[in-house]
């Protein structure tokens, strides 16, 4: 089982603490996270992916999470 941090706040400390808590509980946590941002919801409303917002920094965060999913699947099947 893998956990993705989605709809998290913008506090890097809170994100780090959430990631640490899950890891200490023995869970695997994907790299990257999706912040709670209107831009992600707007992209979805317009039929676009989380990597297709109007903001490059948010797109990079979403790309990191997506790549982490791909890498995890590749490790399982490789």
Phi and psi restraints in degrees (range 20) as a CNS / XPLOR table:
assign (resid 1 and name C) (resid 2 and name N)
       (resid 2 and name CA) (resid 2 and name C) 1.0 -120.2 20.0 2
assign (resid 2 and name N) (resid 2 and name CA)
       (resid 2 and name C) (resid 3 and name N) 1.0 143.2 20.0 2
assign (resid 2 and name C) (resid 3 and name N)
       (resid 3 and name CA) (resid 3 and name C) 1.0 -109.6 20.0 2
assign (resid 3 and name N) (resid 3 and name CA)
       (resid 3 and name C) (resid 4 and name N) 1.0 138.3 20.0 2
assign (resid 3 and name C) (resid 4 and name N)
       (resid 4 and name CA) (resid 4 and name C) 1.0 -114.0 20.0 2
assign (resid 4 and name N) (resid 4 and name CA)
       (resid 4 and name C) (resid 5 and name N) 1.0 132.0 20.0 2
assign (resid 4 and name C) (resid 5 and name N)
       (resid 5 and name CA) (resid 5 and name C) 1.0 -84.7 20.0 2
assign (resid 5 and name N) (resid 5 and name CA)
       (resid 5 and name C) (resid 6 and name N) 1.0 111.5 20.0 2
assign (resid 5 and name C) (resid 6 and name N)
       (resid 6 and name CA) (resid 6 and name C) 1.0 -126.8 20.0 2
assign (resid 6 and name N) (resid 6 and name CA)
       (resid 6 and name C) (resid 7 and name N) 1.0 145.4 20.0 2
assign (resid 6 and name C) (resid 7 and name N)
       (resid 7 and name CA) (resid 7 and name C) 1.0 59.3 20.0 2
assign (resid 7 and name N) (resid 7 and name CA)
       (resid 7 and name C) (resid 8 and name N) 1.0 40.0 20.0 2
assign (resid 7 and name C) (resid 8 and name N)
       (resid 8 and name CA) (resid 8 and name C) 1.0 -89.2 20.0 2
assign (resid 8 and name N) (resid 8 and name CA)
       (resid 8 and name C) (resid 9 and name N) 1.0 160.3 20.0 2
assign (resid 8 and name C) (resid 9 and name N)
       (resid 9 and name CA) (resid 9 and name C) 1.0 -71.9 20.0 2
assign (resid 9 and name N) (resid 9 and name CA)
       (resid 9 and name C) (resid 10 and name N) 1.0 -177.1 20.0 2
assign (resid 9 and name C) (resid 10 and name N)
       (resid 10 and name CA) (resid 10 and name C) 1.0 -93.7 20.0 2
assign (resid 10 and name N) (resid 10 and name CA)
       (resid 10 and name C) (resid 11 and name N) 1.0 0.7 20.0 2
assign (resid 10 and name C) (resid 11 and name N)
       (resid 11 and name CA) (resid 11 and name C) 1.0 -77.1 20.0 2
assign (resid 11 and name N) (resid 11 and name CA)
       (resid 11 and name C) (resid 12 and name N) 1.0 113.8 20.0 2
assign (resid 11 and name C) (resid 12 and name N)
       (resid 12 and name CA) (resid 12 and name C) 1.0 -61.5 20.0 2
assign (resid 12 and name N) (resid 12 and name CA)
       (resid 12 and name C) (resid 13 and name N) 1.0 -34.5 20.0 2
assign (resid 12 and name C) (resid 13 and name N)
       (resid 13 and name CA) (resid 13 and name C) 1.0 -61.4 20.0 2
assign (resid 13 and name N) (resid 13 and name CA)
       (resid 13 and name C) (resid 14 and name N) 1.0 -46.4 20.0 2
assign (resid 13 and name C) (resid 14 and name N)
       (resid 14 and name CA) (resid 14 and name C) 1.0 -64.5 20.0 2
assign (resid 14 and name N) (resid 14 and name CA)
       (resid 14 and name C) (resid 15 and name N) 1.0 -39.2 20.0 2
assign (resid 14 and name C) (resid 15 and name N)
       (resid 15 and name CA) (resid 15 and name C) 1.0 -63.1 20.0 2
assign (resid 15 and name N) (resid 15 and name CA)
       (resid 15 and name C) (resid 16 and name N) 1.0 -45.0 20.0 2
assign (resid 15 and name C) (resid 16 and name N)
       (resid 16 and name CA) (resid 16 and name C) 1.0 -62.2 20.0 2
assign (resid 16 and name N) (resid 16 and name CA)
       (resid 16 and name C) (resid 17 and name N) 1.0 -42.8 20.0 2
assign (resid 16 and name C) (resid 17 and name N)
       (resid 17 and name CA) (resid 17 and name C) 1.0 -64.8 20.0 2
assign (resid 17 and name N) (resid 17 and name CA)
       (resid 17 and name C) (resid 18 and name N) 1.0 -40.4 20.0 2
assign (resid 17 and name C) (resid 18 and name N)
       (resid 18 and name CA) (resid 18 and name C) 1.0 -64.4 20.0 2
assign (resid 18 and name N) (resid 18 and name CA)
       (resid 18 and name C) (resid 19 and name N) 1.0 -44.6 20.0 2
assign (resid 18 and name C) (resid 19 and name N)
       (resid 19 and name CA) (resid 19 and name C) 1.0 -61.6 20.0 2
assign (resid 19 and name N) (resid 19 and name CA)
       (resid 19 and name C) (resid 20 and name N) 1.0 -45.6 20.0 2
assign (resid 19 and name C) (resid 20 and name N)
       (resid 20 and name CA) (resid 20 and name C) 1.0 -62.5 20.0 2
assign (resid 20 and name N) (resid 20 and name CA)
       (resid 20 and name C) (resid 21 and name N) 1.0 -43.9 20.0 2
assign (resid 20 and name C) (resid 21 and name N)
       (resid 21 and name CA) (resid 21 and name C) 1.0 -58.1 20.0 2
assign (resid 21 and name N) (resid 21 and name CA)
       (resid 21 and name C) (resid 22 and name N) 1.0 -48.2 20.0 2
assign (resid 21 and name C) (resid 22 and name N)
       (resid 22 and name CA) (resid 22 and name C) 1.0 -63.9 20.0 2
assign (resid 22 and name N) (resid 22 and name CA)
       (resid 22 and name C) (resid 23 and name N) 1.0 -42.8 20.0 2
assign (resid 22 and name C) (resid 23 and name N)
       (resid 23 and name CA) (resid 23 and name C) 1.0 -65.3 20.0 2
assign (resid 23 and name N) (resid 23 and name CA)
       (resid 23 and name C) (resid 24 and name N) 1.0 -40.0 20.0 2
assign (resid 23 and name C) (resid 24 and name N)
       (resid 24 and name CA) (resid 24 and name C) 1.0 -66.9 20.0 2
assign (resid 24 and name N) (resid 24 and name CA)
       (resid 24 and name C) (resid 25 and name N) 1.0 -24.7 20.0 2
assign (resid 24 and name C) (resid 25 and name N)
       (resid 25 and name CA) (resid 25 and name C) 1.0 -82.6 20.0 2
assign (resid 25 and name N) (resid 25 and name CA)
       (resid 25 and name C) (resid 26 and name N) 1.0 1.3 20.0 2
assign (resid 25 and name C) (resid 26 and name N)
       (resid 26 and name CA) (resid 26 and name C) 1.0 90.2 20.0 2
assign (resid 26 and name N) (resid 26 and name CA)
       (resid 26 and name C) (resid 27 and name N) 1.0 12.4 20.0 2
assign (resid 26 and name C) (resid 27 and name N)
       (resid 27 and name CA) (resid 27 and name C) 1.0 -92.7 20.0 2
assign (resid 27 and name N) (resid 27 and name CA)
       (resid 27 and name C) (resid 28 and name N) 1.0 150.1 20.0 2
assign (resid 27 and name C) (resid 28 and name N)
       (resid 28 and name CA) (resid 28 and name C) 1.0 -94.2 20.0 2
assign (resid 28 and name N) (resid 28 and name CA)
       (resid 28 and name C) (resid 29 and name N) 1.0 133.4 20.0 2
assign (resid 28 and name C) (resid 29 and name N)
       (resid 29 and name CA) (resid 29 and name C) 1.0 -120.2 20.0 2
assign (resid 29 and name N) (resid 29 and name CA)
       (resid 29 and name C) (resid 30 and name N) 1.0 129.1 20.0 2
assign (resid 29 and name C) (resid 30 and name N)
       (resid 30 and name CA) (resid 30 and name C) 1.0 -67.6 20.0 2
assign (resid 30 and name N) (resid 30 and name CA)
       (resid 30 and name C) (resid 31 and name N) 1.0 150.5 20.0 2
assign (resid 30 and name C) (resid 31 and name N)
       (resid 31 and name CA) (resid 31 and name C) 1.0 -70.2 20.0 2
assign (resid 31 and name N) (resid 31 and name CA)
       (resid 31 and name C) (resid 32 and name N) 1.0 148.0 20.0 2
assign (resid 31 and name C) (resid 32 and name N)
       (resid 32 and name CA) (resid 32 and name C) 1.0 84.2 20.0 2
assign (resid 32 and name N) (resid 32 and name CA)
       (resid 32 and name C) (resid 33 and name N) 1.0 170.5 20.0 2
assign (resid 32 and name C) (resid 33 and name N)
       (resid 33 and name CA) (resid 33 and name C) 1.0 -162.3 20.0 2
assign (resid 33 and name N) (resid 33 and name CA)
       (resid 33 and name C) (resid 34 and name N) 1.0 157.4 20.0 2
assign (resid 33 and name C) (resid 34 and name N)
       (resid 34 and name CA) (resid 34 and name C) 1.0 -104.4 20.0 2
assign (resid 34 and name N) (resid 34 and name CA)
       (resid 34 and name C) (resid 35 and name N) 1.0 121.5 20.0 2
assign (resid 34 and name C) (resid 35 and name N)
       (resid 35 and name CA) (resid 35 and name C) 1.0 -75.7 20.0 2
assign (resid 35 and name N) (resid 35 and name CA)
       (resid 35 and name C) (resid 36 and name N) 1.0 158.4 20.0 2
assign (resid 35 and name C) (resid 36 and name N)
       (resid 36 and name CA) (resid 36 and name C) 1.0 -77.0 20.0 2
assign (resid 36 and name N) (resid 36 and name CA)
       (resid 36 and name C) (resid 37 and name N) 1.0 96.6 20.0 2
assign (resid 36 and name C) (resid 37 and name N)
       (resid 37 and name CA) (resid 37 and name C) 1.0 -135.8 20.0 2
assign (resid 37 and name N) (resid 37 and name CA)
       (resid 37 and name C) (resid 38 and name N) 1.0 138.7 20.0 2
assign (resid 37 and name C) (resid 38 and name N)
       (resid 38 and name CA) (resid 38 and name C) 1.0 -58.9 20.0 2
assign (resid 38 and name N) (resid 38 and name CA)
       (resid 38 and name C) (resid 39 and name N) 1.0 -35.0 20.0 2
assign (resid 38 and name C) (resid 39 and name N)
       (resid 39 and name CA) (resid 39 and name C) 1.0 -58.9 20.0 2
assign (resid 39 and name N) (resid 39 and name CA)
       (resid 39 and name C) (resid 40 and name N) 1.0 -36.0 20.0 2
assign (resid 39 and name C) (resid 40 and name N)
       (resid 40 and name CA) (resid 40 and name C) 1.0 -68.2 20.0 2
assign (resid 40 and name N) (resid 40 and name CA)
       (resid 40 and name C) (resid 41 and name N) 1.0 -41.8 20.0 2
assign (resid 40 and name C) (resid 41 and name N)
       (resid 41 and name CA) (resid 41 and name C) 1.0 -66.5 20.0 2
assign (resid 41 and name N) (resid 41 and name CA)
       (resid 41 and name C) (resid 42 and name N) 1.0 -39.8 20.0 2
assign (resid 41 and name C) (resid 42 and name N)
       (resid 42 and name CA) (resid 42 and name C) 1.0 -64.8 20.0 2
assign (resid 42 and name N) (resid 42 and name CA)
       (resid 42 and name C) (resid 43 and name N) 1.0 -41.4 20.0 2
assign (resid 42 and name C) (resid 43 and name N)
       (resid 43 and name CA) (resid 43 and name C) 1.0 -59.8 20.0 2
assign (resid 43 and name N) (resid 43 and name CA)
       (resid 43 and name C) (resid 44 and name N) 1.0 -44.2 20.0 2
assign (resid 43 and name C) (resid 44 and name N)
       (resid 44 and name CA) (resid 44 and name C) 1.0 -62.5 20.0 2
assign (resid 44 and name N) (resid 44 and name CA)
       (resid 44 and name C) (resid 45 and name N) 1.0 -44.1 20.0 2
assign (resid 44 and name C) (resid 45 and name N)
       (resid 45 and name CA) (resid 45 and name C) 1.0 -58.7 20.0 2
assign (resid 45 and name N) (resid 45 and name CA)
       (resid 45 and name C) (resid 46 and name N) 1.0 -30.7 20.0 2
assign (resid 45 and name C) (resid 46 and name N)
       (resid 46 and name CA) (resid 46 and name C) 1.0 -93.0 20.0 2
assign (resid 46 and name N) (resid 46 and name CA)
       (resid 46 and name C) (resid 47 and name N) 1.0 8.0 20.0 2
assign (resid 46 and name C) (resid 47 and name N)
       (resid 47 and name CA) (resid 47 and name C) 1.0 78.5 20.0 2
assign (resid 47 and name N) (resid 47 and name CA)
       (resid 47 and name C) (resid 48 and name N) 1.0 19.0 20.0 2
assign (resid 47 and name C) (resid 48 and name N)
       (resid 48 and name CA) (resid 48 and name C) 1.0 -105.6 20.0 2
assign (resid 48 and name N) (resid 48 and name CA)
       (resid 48 and name C) (resid 49 and name N) 1.0 161.3 20.0 2
assign (resid 48 and name C) (resid 49 and name N)
       (resid 49 and name CA) (resid 49 and name C) 1.0 -80.6 20.0 2
assign (resid 49 and name N) (resid 49 and name CA)
       (resid 49 and name C) (resid 50 and name N) 1.0 167.5 20.0 2
assign (resid 49 and name C) (resid 50 and name N)
       (resid 50 and name CA) (resid 50 and name C) 1.0 -62.8 20.0 2
assign (resid 50 and name N) (resid 50 and name CA)
       (resid 50 and name C) (resid 51 and name N) 1.0 -20.9 20.0 2
assign (resid 50 and name C) (resid 51 and name N)
       (resid 51 and name CA) (resid 51 and name C) 1.0 -87.1 20.0 2
assign (resid 51 and name N) (resid 51 and name CA)
       (resid 51 and name C) (resid 52 and name N) 1.0 4.4 20.0 2
assign (resid 51 and name C) (resid 52 and name N)
       (resid 52 and name CA) (resid 52 and name C) 1.0 -120.7 20.0 2
assign (resid 52 and name N) (resid 52 and name CA)
       (resid 52 and name C) (resid 53 and name N) 1.0 34.5 20.0 2
assign (resid 52 and name C) (resid 53 and name N)
       (resid 53 and name CA) (resid 53 and name C) 1.0 -74.5 20.0 2
assign (resid 53 and name N) (resid 53 and name CA)
       (resid 53 and name C) (resid 54 and name N) 1.0 -179.8 20.0 2
assign (resid 53 and name C) (resid 54 and name N)
       (resid 54 and name CA) (resid 54 and name C) 1.0 -86.4 20.0 2
assign (resid 54 and name N) (resid 54 and name CA)
       (resid 54 and name C) (resid 55 and name N) 1.0 3.4 20.0 2
assign (resid 54 and name C) (resid 55 and name N)
       (resid 55 and name CA) (resid 55 and name C) 1.0 -120.8 20.0 2
assign (resid 55 and name N) (resid 55 and name CA)
       (resid 55 and name C) (resid 56 and name N) 1.0 111.4 20.0 2
assign (resid 55 and name C) (resid 56 and name N)
       (resid 56 and name CA) (resid 56 and name C) 1.0 -54.2 20.0 2
assign (resid 56 and name N) (resid 56 and name CA)
       (resid 56 and name C) (resid 57 and name N) 1.0 -36.8 20.0 2
assign (resid 56 and name C) (resid 57 and name N)
       (resid 57 and name CA) (resid 57 and name C) 1.0 -66.6 20.0 2
assign (resid 57 and name N) (resid 57 and name CA)
       (resid 57 and name C) (resid 58 and name N) 1.0 -38.4 20.0 2
assign (resid 57 and name C) (resid 58 and name N)
       (resid 58 and name CA) (resid 58 and name C) 1.0 -70.4 20.0 2
assign (resid 58 and name N) (resid 58 and name CA)
       (resid 58 and name C) (resid 59 and name N) 1.0 -37.8 20.0 2
assign (resid 58 and name C) (resid 59 and name N)
       (resid 59 and name CA) (resid 59 and name C) 1.0 -61.4 20.0 2
assign (resid 59 and name N) (resid 59 and name CA)
       (resid 59 and name C) (resid 60 and name N) 1.0 -40.7 20.0 2
assign (resid 59 and name C) (resid 60 and name N)
       (resid 60 and name CA) (resid 60 and name C) 1.0 -63.7 20.0 2
assign (resid 60 and name N) (resid 60 and name CA)
       (resid 60 and name C) (resid 61 and name N) 1.0 -40.3 20.0 2
assign (resid 60 and name C) (resid 61 and name N)
       (resid 61 and name CA) (resid 61 and name C) 1.0 -61.4 20.0 2
assign (resid 61 and name N) (resid 61 and name CA)
       (resid 61 and name C) (resid 62 and name N) 1.0 -45.8 20.0 2
assign (resid 61 and name C) (resid 62 and name N)
       (resid 62 and name CA) (resid 62 and name C) 1.0 -65.4 20.0 2
assign (resid 62 and name N) (resid 62 and name CA)
       (resid 62 and name C) (resid 63 and name N) 1.0 -38.7 20.0 2
assign (resid 62 and name C) (resid 63 and name N)
       (resid 63 and name CA) (resid 63 and name C) 1.0 -63.5 20.0 2
assign (resid 63 and name N) (resid 63 and name CA)
       (resid 63 and name C) (resid 64 and name N) 1.0 -39.0 20.0 2
assign (resid 63 and name C) (resid 64 and name N)
       (resid 64 and name CA) (resid 64 and name C) 1.0 -63.0 20.0 2
assign (resid 64 and name N) (resid 64 and name CA)
       (resid 64 and name C) (resid 65 and name N) 1.0 -43.3 20.0 2
assign (resid 64 and name C) (resid 65 and name N)
       (resid 65 and name CA) (resid 65 and name C) 1.0 -65.5 20.0 2
assign (resid 65 and name N) (resid 65 and name CA)
       (resid 65 and name C) (resid 66 and name N) 1.0 -44.2 20.0 2
assign (resid 65 and name C) (resid 66 and name N)
       (resid 66 and name CA) (resid 66 and name C) 1.0 -62.3 20.0 2
assign (resid 66 and name N) (resid 66 and name CA)
       (resid 66 and name C) (resid 67 and name N) 1.0 -42.1 20.0 2
assign (resid 66 and name C) (resid 67 and name N)
       (resid 67 and name CA) (resid 67 and name C) 1.0 -65.3 20.0 2
assign (resid 67 and name N) (resid 67 and name CA)
       (resid 67 and name C) (resid 68 and name N) 1.0 -35.0 20.0 2
assign (resid 67 and name C) (resid 68 and name N)
       (resid 68 and name CA) (resid 68 and name C) 1.0 -63.8 20.0 2
assign (resid 68 and name N) (resid 68 and name CA)
       (resid 68 and name C) (resid 69 and name N) 1.0 -38.2 20.0 2
assign (resid 68 and name C) (resid 69 and name N)
       (resid 69 and name CA) (resid 69 and name C) 1.0 -62.9 20.0 2
assign (resid 69 and name N) (resid 69 and name CA)
       (resid 69 and name C) (resid 70 and name N) 1.0 -48.1 20.0 2
assign (resid 69 and name C) (resid 70 and name N)
       (resid 70 and name CA) (resid 70 and name C) 1.0 -59.2 20.0 2
assign (resid 70 and name N) (resid 70 and name CA)
       (resid 70 and name C) (resid 71 and name N) 1.0 -46.5 20.0 2
assign (resid 70 and name C) (resid 71 and name N)
       (resid 71 and name CA) (resid 71 and name C) 1.0 -62.6 20.0 2
assign (resid 71 and name N) (resid 71 and name CA)
       (resid 71 and name C) (resid 72 and name N) 1.0 -38.7 20.0 2
assign (resid 71 and name C) (resid 72 and name N)
       (resid 72 and name CA) (resid 72 and name C) 1.0 -67.0 20.0 2
assign (resid 72 and name N) (resid 72 and name CA)
       (resid 72 and name C) (resid 73 and name N) 1.0 -41.3 20.0 2
assign (resid 72 and name C) (resid 73 and name N)
       (resid 73 and name CA) (resid 73 and name C) 1.0 -65.8 20.0 2
assign (resid 73 and name N) (resid 73 and name CA)
       (resid 73 and name C) (resid 74 and name N) 1.0 -42.3 20.0 2
assign (resid 73 and name C) (resid 74 and name N)
       (resid 74 and name CA) (resid 74 and name C) 1.0 -61.5 20.0 2
assign (resid 74 and name N) (resid 74 and name CA)
       (resid 74 and name C) (resid 75 and name N) 1.0 -38.8 20.0 2
assign (resid 74 and name C) (resid 75 and name N)
       (resid 75 and name CA) (resid 75 and name C) 1.0 -66.1 20.0 2
assign (resid 75 and name N) (resid 75 and name CA)
       (resid 75 and name C) (resid 76 and name N) 1.0 -33.7 20.0 2
assign (resid 75 and name C) (resid 76 and name N)
       (resid 76 and name CA) (resid 76 and name C) 1.0 -74.3 20.0 2
assign (resid 76 and name N) (resid 76 and name CA)
       (resid 76 and name C) (resid 77 and name N) 1.0 -33.2 20.0 2
assign (resid 76 and name C) (resid 77 and name N)
       (resid 77 and name CA) (resid 77 and name C) 1.0 -98.5 20.0 2
assign (resid 77 and name N) (resid 77 and name CA)
       (resid 77 and name C) (resid 78 and name N) 1.0 -10.9 20.0 2
